[in-house]
């Protein structure tokens, strides 16, 4: 008599059988969305995408001055990060020693 190999519960079997279809469905959805965005002109540059994200985070009653300020700060942060990557950074301890020389008692 042949022994039967344990193949798991019916739910496990169905998951294994339909798993490739779920992966294909997700892949198709991703490709379809990407092509729709490209064809419809919805694909945004990283800068525009970040700007849109920033605008979405601001309150509805913010002023143009608030918006300009937030864009200014984001740009300064990006420039600082780029400069740090290019020129290197100074340790916190070195900065504290440097600033302590300014202190006059």
NORVENSUL-V741881 format. One record per pair of residues at least 12 apart in sequence whose C-alpha atoms are under 7 Angstrom apart, sorted by sequence separation. I is the first residue (numbers start at 0). J is the second residue. D is the distance in whole Angstrom. If there is no record, write none. Layout:
[[I:J:D] [I:J:D]]
//
This chain:
none
//
